[in-house]
Amino acid sequence: MKLNYLCPAHRTWLFSDNEKVEYYWHIWMDTADYFCQSNAIDQALPYLGYAFELAEYALTQRYPSHATATHRFTYSSLLLAMAYQYQLDTDGQYYIIEQAQKRLEREITASKSTEHVSLCLRQLTINSETTTSSHRVRHSALH
């Protein structure tokens, strides 16, 4: 499963300027929201992937602040995982959550202020446990 949604040229162009990263994160989250509201999750998925990749980069840069970048990364991860879940791609869903959890765990070891990172990691864990148990219920109901 890929975690790179942007093409190399766009990645290079965007990552050259943190303000572009923030601007396009908002644009792509708004675009994904529009498609989600229109029940067009398949069209929202690429934009959620782009936003997820930008959020991970912003977290690396701690831009615009460490707390904001952490929350945006968590939010982007959850929405991307939910989009995969909606498409019944549980492998994609779990992969995104697992990778996001690993990324936040690395952030805890590298950061001095870990409270907001711990809260976000807890939210990912709760979401992962909730979707896992609801998947088990749906799976057992089908068999």
GROMACS elastic network, one bead per residue, 0.5 to 0.9 nm:
[ bonds ]
;  ai    aj funct       b0    kb
    1    91     6  0.86231   500
    1    92     6  0.70181   500
    1    95     6  0.74845   500
    1    96     6  0.89098   500
    2     5     6  0.73044   500
    3    49     6  0.77958   500
    3    52     6  0.84835   500
    3    53     6  0.71103   500
    3    96     6  0.79854   500
    3    99     6  0.87784   500
    4     7     6  0.77290   500
    4     8     6  0.89819   500
    4    49     6  0.77934   500
    4    50     6  0.80380   500
    4    53     6  0.65432   500
    5    46     6  0.70695   500
    5    47     6  0.86898   500
    5    49     6  0.55106   500
    5    50     6  0.54854   500
    5    51     6  0.89030   500
    5    52     6  0.84677   500
    5    53     6  0.67739   500
    6     9     6  0.80938   500
    6    10     6  0.61847   500
    6    11     6  0.57744   500
    6    46     6  0.89711   500
    6    49     6  0.80368   500
    6    50     6  0.59787   500
    6    53     6  0.75282   500
    6    54     6  0.89886   500
    7    10     6  0.54870   500
    7    11     6  0.60998   500
    7    12     6  0.86793   500
    8    12     6  0.60928   500
    8    13     6  0.85456   500
    9    12     6  0.52688   500
    9    13     6  0.61951   500
    9    14     6  0.86209   500
   10    14     6  0.59125   500
   10    15     6  0.82803   500
   11    14     6  0.52518   500
   11    15     6  0.58439   500
   11    16     6  0.84509   500
   11    54     6  0.86641   500
   12    15     6  0.52902   500
   12    16     6  0.62325   500
   13    16     6  0.55425   500
   13    17     6  0.77284   500
   13    20     6  0.87165   500
   14    17     6  0.60361   500
   14    18     6  0.75768   500
   14    19     6  0.87309   500
   14    20     6  0.57738   500
   14    21     6  0.57540   500
   14    24     6  0.83773   500
   14    54     6  0.83995   500
   15    18     6  0.65000   500
   15    20     6  0.76369   500
   15    21     6  0.65684   500
   15    54     6  0.82541   500
   15    57     6  0.76803   500
   15    58     6  0.89621   500
   16    20     6  0.80754   500
   16    21     6  0.86216   500
   17    20     6  0.53928   500
   17    21     6  0.66212   500
   18    22     6  0.63223   500
   18    23     6  0.86008   500
   18    58     6  0.73071   500
   18    61     6  0.81274   500
   18    63     6  0.69936   500
   18    64     6  0.80641   500
   19    22     6  0.51300   500
   19    23     6  0.60491   500
   19    24     6  0.85610   500
   19    63     6  0.87885   500
   19    64     6  0.85592   500
   20    24     6  0.59784   500
   20    25     6  0.82599   500
   21    24     6  0.54402   500
   21    25     6  0.59791   500
   21    26     6  0.87473   500
   21    51     6  0.88770   500
   21    54     6  0.59672   500
   21    55     6  0.80096   500
   21    57     6  0.81609   500
   21    58     6  0.71363   500
   22    25     6  0.50938   500
   22    26     6  0.64588   500
   22    27     6  0.87743   500
   22    54     6  0.77608   500
   22    55     6  0.82398   500
   22    58     6  0.77175   500
   22    63     6  0.81751   500
   22    64     6  0.79088   500
   23    26     6  0.54378   500
   23    27     6  0.63651   500
   23    28     6  0.87556   500
   24    28     6  0.58298   500
   24    29     6  0.82313   500
   24    50     6  0.87320   500
   24    51     6  0.75101   500
   24    54     6  0.80241   500
   25    28     6  0.53207   500
   25    29     6  0.60444   500
   25    30     6  0.85303   500
   25    50     6  0.76620   500
   25    52     6  0.81264   500
   25    53     6  0.89617   500
   25    54     6  0.62180   500
   25    55     6  0.70526   500
   25    72     6  0.89634   500
   26    29     6  0.51669   500
   26    30     6  0.60753   500
   26    31     6  0.85252   500
   26    51     6  0.78532   500
   27    30     6  0.51896   500
   27    31     6  0.61343   500
   27    32     6  0.86140   500
   27    47     6  0.89391   500
   27    51     6  0.86149   500
   28    32     6  0.59965   500
   28    33     6  0.83932   500
   28    44     6  0.89338   500
   28    47     6  0.52211   500
   28    48     6  0.68391   500
   28    50     6  0.70234   500
   28    51     6  0.58685   500
   29    32     6  0.50619   500
   29    33     6  0.60429   500
   29    34     6  0.86206   500
   29    44     6  0.88746   500
   29    47     6  0.67865   500
   29    48     6  0.64175   500
   29    50     6  0.87922   500
   29    51     6  0.62868   500
   29    76     6  0.81141   500
   30    34     6  0.62384   500
   30    35     6  0.87984   500
   30    47     6  0.89183   500
   31    34     6  0.51076   500
   31    35     6  0.64561   500
   31    36     6  0.86579   500
   31    44     6  0.71645   500
   31    47     6  0.68308   500
   31    48     6  0.86595   500
   32    35     6  0.51741   500
   32    36     6  0.60673   500
   32    37     6  0.85417   500
   32    41     6  0.80296   500
   32    43     6  0.76146   500
   32    45     6  0.70958   500
   32    46     6  0.81317   500
   32    47     6  0.54815   500
   32    48     6  0.59836   500
   33    37     6  0.60128   500
   33    38     6  0.84918   500
   33    44     6  0.72209   500
   33    48     6  0.88739   500
   34    37     6  0.51857   500
   34    38     6  0.62937   500
   34    39     6  0.87971   500
   34    40     6  0.85907   500
   34    44     6  0.78517   500
   35    39     6  0.62527   500
   35    41     6  0.61882   500
   35    42     6  0.83238   500
   35    43     6  0.62611   500
   35    44     6  0.51666   500
   35    45     6  0.88891   500
   36    40     6  0.55387   500
   36    41     6  0.52795   500
   36    42     6  0.87244   500
   36    43     6  0.82205   500
   36    44     6  0.61476   500
   36    45     6  0.89967   500
   36    83     6  0.86910   500
   37    40     6  0.75245   500
   37    41     6  0.86328   500
   38    41     6  0.80819   500
   39    42     6  0.86159   500
   40    43     6  0.54516   500
   40    44     6  0.64323   500
   40    45     6  0.89075   500
   41    45     6  0.60194   500
   41    83     6  0.63033   500
   41    84     6  0.87561   500
   41    86     6  0.75137   500
   41    87     6  0.76520   500
   42    45     6  0.53907   500
   42    46     6  0.78333   500
   42    83     6  0.79411   500
   42    87     6  0.75954   500
   43    46     6  0.66342   500
   43    47     6  0.77362   500
   44    47     6  0.54590   500
   44    48     6  0.61982   500
   44    49     6  0.86877   500
   44    83     6  0.78702   500
   45    48     6  0.50844   500
   45    49     6  0.61406   500
   45    50     6  0.86836   500
   45    80     6  0.68476   500
   45    83     6  0.62999   500
   45    84     6  0.77556   500
   46    50     6  0.61832   500
   46    51     6  0.86127   500
   47    51     6  0.61085   500
   47    52     6  0.84125   500
   48    51     6  0.50646   500
   48    52     6  0.59607   500
   48    53     6  0.85892   500
   48    76     6  0.67703   500
   48    77     6  0.84628   500
   48    79     6  0.70665   500
   48    80     6  0.55036   500
   48    83     6  0.82408   500
   49    53     6  0.62113   500
   49    54     6  0.86254   500
   49    76     6  0.81500   500
   49    77     6  0.87102   500
   49    80     6  0.64914   500
   50    53     6  0.52308   500
   50    54     6  0.62642   500
   50    55     6  0.86006   500
   51    54     6  0.50403   500
   51    55     6  0.59820   500
   51    56     6  0.85660   500
   51    73     6  0.86342   500
   51    76     6  0.64631   500
   51    80     6  0.89467   500
   52    55     6  0.50554   500
   52    56     6  0.62305   500
   52    57     6  0.87053   500
   52    72     6  0.84416   500
   52    73     6  0.65007   500
   52    74     6  0.87598   500
   52    75     6  0.85677   500
   52    77     6  0.60870   500
   52    79     6  0.88477   500
   52    80     6  0.72787   500
   53    56     6  0.51832   500
   53    57     6  0.63691   500
   53    58     6  0.86902   500
   53    73     6  0.85680   500
   53    76     6  0.86582   500
   54    57     6  0.50811   500
   54    58     6  0.61008   500
   54    59     6  0.85627   500
   54    73     6  0.83781   500
   55    59     6  0.60970   500
   55    60     6  0.86226   500
   55    69     6  0.65812   500
   55    70     6  0.80900   500
   55    71     6  0.89942   500
   55    72     6  0.59932   500
   55    74     6  0.84371   500
   55    76     6  0.69803   500
   55    77     6  0.87628   500
   56    59     6  0.50580   500
   56    60     6  0.63647   500
   56    61     6  0.87581   500
   56    69     6  0.79724   500
   56    70     6  0.84818   500
   56    72     6  0.85750   500
   56    73     6  0.57976   500
   56    76     6  0.89504   500
   56   100     6  0.88345   500
   56   103     6  0.85056   500
   57    60     6  0.50264   500
   57    61     6  0.63175   500
   57    62     6  0.83950   500
   57    63     6  0.86996   500
   57    69     6  0.88364   500
   57    73     6  0.89142   500
   58    62     6  0.56539   500
   58    63     6  0.51216   500
   58    64     6  0.75003   500
   58    65     6  0.87968   500
   58    66     6  0.86650   500
   58    69     6  0.57503   500
   58    70     6  0.84682   500
   58    72     6  0.86939   500
   58    73     6  0.80828   500
   59    63     6  0.64632   500
   59    64     6  0.88347   500
   59    65     6  0.84289   500
   59    66     6  0.66742   500
   59    67     6  0.87979   500
   59    68     6  0.84341   500
   59    70     6  0.59056   500
   59    72     6  0.83508   500
   59    73     6  0.68788   500
   59   107     6  0.87155   500
   60    63     6  0.79098   500
   60    66     6  0.88424   500
   60    69     6  0.84126   500
   60   107     6  0.87580   500
   61    64     6  0.82173   500
   61    65     6  0.86066   500
   61    66     6  0.82026   500
   61    69     6  0.84020   500
   62    65     6  0.51893   500
   62    67     6  0.78993   500
   62    68     6  0.80816   500
   62    69     6  0.58764   500
   62    70     6  0.79862   500
   63    66     6  0.63164   500
   63    67     6  0.88457   500
   63    68     6  0.74504   500
   63    69     6  0.58809   500
   64    67     6  0.85201   500
   64    68     6  0.65534   500
   64    69     6  0.65778   500
   65    68     6  0.52693   500
   65    69     6  0.59739   500
   65    70     6  0.84173   500
   66    69     6  0.52007   500
   66    70     6  0.60245   500
   66    71     6  0.86370   500
   66   113     6  0.89363   500
   66   116     6  0.88370   500
   66   117     6  0.88914   500
   67    70     6  0.51169   500
   67    71     6  0.62192   500
   67    72     6  0.86154   500
   67   116     6  0.62037   500
   67   117     6  0.74853   500
   68    71     6  0.52009   500
   68    72     6  0.61033   500
   68    73     6  0.85010   500
   69    72     6  0.51492   500
   69    73     6  0.60450   500
   69    74     6  0.85740   500
   70    73     6  0.51633   500
   70    74     6  0.62077   500
   70    75     6  0.86136   500
   70   104     6  0.80268   500
   70   107     6  0.89647   500
   70   116     6  0.74535   500
   70   117     6  0.63526   500
   70   120     6  0.72406   500
   71    74     6  0.51006   500
   71    75     6  0.60515   500
   71    76     6  0.84758   500
   71   116     6  0.79145   500
   71   117     6  0.80197   500
   71   120     6  0.66074   500
   72    75     6  0.50396   500
   72    76     6  0.59351   500
   72    77     6  0.83678   500
   73    76     6  0.51556   500
   73    77     6  0.60260   500
   73    78     6  0.86070   500
   73   100     6  0.80253   500
   73   120     6  0.89151   500
   74    77     6  0.50670   500
   74    78     6  0.61695   500
   74    79     6  0.86577   500
   74   100     6  0.73138   500
   74   101     6  0.89237   500
   74   104     6  0.86248   500
   74   120     6  0.60948   500
   74   121     6  0.77714   500
   74   123     6  0.80507   500
   74   124     6  0.71437   500
   75    78     6  0.52183   500
   75    79     6  0.62218   500
   75    80     6  0.85548   500
   75   120     6  0.87032   500
   76    79     6  0.52781   500
   76    80     6  0.60522   500
   76    81     6  0.84935   500
   77    80     6  0.52164   500
   77    81     6  0.60592   500
   77    82     6  0.85161   500
   77    96     6  0.65040   500
   77    97     6  0.66269   500
   77   100     6  0.64529   500
   77   124     6  0.82761   500
   78    81     6  0.51226   500
   78    82     6  0.60680   500
   78    83     6  0.86137   500
   78    93     6  0.88701   500
   78    96     6  0.81770   500
   78    97     6  0.71569   500
   78   100     6  0.88671   500
   78   123     6  0.89229   500
   78   124     6  0.70547   500
   78   127     6  0.77327   500
   79    83     6  0.61606   500
   79    84     6  0.87025   500
   80    83     6  0.50846   500
   80    84     6  0.64172   500
   80    85     6  0.86617   500
   80    93     6  0.75328   500
   80    96     6  0.73815   500
   80    97     6  0.89255   500
   81    84     6  0.51306   500
   81    85     6  0.61763   500
   81    86     6  0.86303   500
   81    90     6  0.85482   500
   81    92     6  0.70111   500
   81    94     6  0.71136   500
   81    95     6  0.81885   500
   81    96     6  0.58213   500
   81    97     6  0.64937   500
   82    86     6  0.60405   500
   82    87     6  0.85971   500
   82    93     6  0.66785   500
   83    86     6  0.50192   500
   83    87     6  0.63870   500
   83    88     6  0.87114   500
   83    89     6  0.86263   500
   83    93     6  0.77284   500
   84    87     6  0.51132   500
   84    88     6  0.63388   500
   84    89     6  0.50709   500
   84    90     6  0.66167   500
   84    91     6  0.82413   500
   84    92     6  0.57824   500
   84    93     6  0.50542   500
   84    94     6  0.88289   500
   84    96     6  0.89325   500
   85    89     6  0.54308   500
   85    90     6  0.55702   500
   85    91     6  0.86866   500
   85    92     6  0.77052   500
   85    93     6  0.55883   500
   85    94     6  0.87198   500
   85   131     6  0.84918   500
   86    89     6  0.74249   500
   86    90     6  0.88527   500
   87    90     6  0.83022   500
   88    91     6  0.87273   500
   88    92     6  0.89240   500
   88    93     6  0.86251   500
   89    92     6  0.53988   500
   89    93     6  0.62876   500
   89    94     6  0.87801   500
   90    94     6  0.59583   500
   90    95     6  0.82581   500
   90   135     6  0.84739   500
   91    94     6  0.53459   500
   91    95     6  0.59734   500
   91    96     6  0.86282   500
   92    95     6  0.50796   500
   92    96     6  0.61944   500
   92    97     6  0.86837   500
   93    96     6  0.54488   500
   93    97     6  0.64284   500
   93    98     6  0.86567   500
   93   128     6  0.89505   500
   94    97     6  0.51414   500
   94    98     6  0.59020   500
   94    99     6  0.84336   500
   94   128     6  0.74046   500
   94   132     6  0.86421   500
   95    98     6  0.50958   500
   95    99     6  0.60104   500
   95   100     6  0.84208   500
   96    99     6  0.52235   500
   96   100     6  0.60072   500
   96   101     6  0.85129   500
   97   100     6  0.50763   500
   97   101     6  0.60589   500
   97   102     6  0.85997   500
   97   124     6  0.66267   500
   97   125     6  0.81027   500
   97   127     6  0.84761   500
   97   128     6  0.67327   500
   98   101     6  0.51358   500
   98   102     6  0.62450   500
   98   103     6  0.86166   500
   98   124     6  0.87141   500
   98   125     6  0.89699   500
   98   128     6  0.84389   500
   99   102     6  0.50782   500
   99   103     6  0.61044   500
   99   104     6  0.86718   500
  100   104     6  0.62082   500
  100   105     6  0.85407   500
  100   121     6  0.82905   500
  100   124     6  0.77684   500
  101   104     6  0.51870   500
  101   105     6  0.60887   500
  101   106     6  0.86464   500
  101   120     6  0.89637   500
  101   121     6  0.60856   500
  101   122     6  0.89221   500
  101   124     6  0.66881   500
  101   125     6  0.75189   500
  102   105     6  0.50180   500
  102   106     6  0.62616   500
  102   107     6  0.86126   500
  103   106     6  0.52082   500
  103   107     6  0.63146   500
  103   108     6  0.88819   500
  104   108     6  0.62587   500
  104   109     6  0.88359   500
  104   117     6  0.65276   500
  104   118     6  0.79514   500
  104   120     6  0.78963   500
  104   121     6  0.62026   500
  105   108     6  0.51274   500
  105   109     6  0.66480   500
  105   110     6  0.88427   500
  105   117     6  0.82495   500
  105   118     6  0.83369   500
  105   121     6  0.74803   500
  106   109     6  0.53143   500
  106   110     6  0.63292   500
  106   111     6  0.86430   500
  107   110     6  0.50623   500
  107   111     6  0.58453   500
  107   114     6  0.80272   500
  107   117     6  0.72619   500
  108   111     6  0.52898   500
  108   112     6  0.77470   500
  108   113     6  0.80515   500
  108   114     6  0.55723   500
  108   115     6  0.87742   500
  108   117     6  0.64603   500
  108   118     6  0.72991   500
  109   112     6  0.81020   500
  109   114     6  0.84240   500
  110   114     6  0.89919   500
  111   114     6  0.60869   500
  111   117     6  0.88066   500
  113   116     6  0.75400   500
  113   117     6  0.79859   500
  114   117     6  0.50547   500
  114   118     6  0.59174   500
  114   119     6  0.85650   500
  115   118     6  0.51399   500
  115   119     6  0.62920   500
  115   120     6  0.87522   500
  116   119     6  0.50704   500
  116   120     6  0.62657   500
  116   121     6  0.85899   500
  117   120     6  0.51479   500
  117   121     6  0.60892   500
  117   122     6  0.85342   500
  118   122     6  0.60502   500
  118   123     6  0.86059   500
  119   122     6  0.50649   500
  119   123     6  0.63000   500
  119   124     6  0.88218   500
  120   123     6  0.50145   500
  120   124     6  0.63736   500
  120   125     6  0.86537   500
  121   124     6  0.51461   500
  121   125     6  0.62102   500
  121   126     6  0.86495   500
  122   126     6  0.60854   500
  122   127     6  0.85139   500
  123   126     6  0.51090   500
  123   127     6  0.60982   500
  123   128     6  0.84731   500
  124   127     6  0.50872   500
  124   128     6  0.60181   500
  124   129     6  0.86085   500
  125   129     6  0.61448   500
  125   130     6  0.85265   500
  126   129     6  0.51711   500
  126   130     6  0.60721   500
  126   131     6  0.85896   500
  127   130     6  0.50994   500
  127   131     6  0.60920   500
  127   132     6  0.83847   500
  128   131     6  0.53608   500
  128   132     6  0.59926   500
  128   133     6  0.86366   500
  129   132     6  0.50902   500
  129   133     6  0.62008   500
  129   134     6  0.85826   500
  130   133     6  0.53774   500
  130   134     6  0.61635   500
  130   135     6  0.84903   500
  131   134     6  0.50523   500
  131   135     6  0.58770   500
  131   136     6  0.84950   500
  132   135     6  0.50829   500
  132   136     6  0.62417   500
  132   137     6  0.87543   500
  133   137     6  0.62654   500
  133   138     6  0.86902   500
  134   137     6  0.50502   500
  134   138     6  0.62137   500
  134   139     6  0.84530   500
  135   138     6  0.51243   500
  135   139     6  0.58891   500
  135   140     6  0.84654   500
  136   140     6  0.59742   500
  136   141     6  0.84241   500
  137   140     6  0.52660   500
  137   141     6  0.61252   500
  137   142     6  0.87344   500
  138   141     6  0.50982   500
  138   142     6  0.63616   500
  138   143     6  0.89742   500
  139   142     6  0.52694   500
  139   143     6  0.66391   500
  140   143     6  0.52268   500
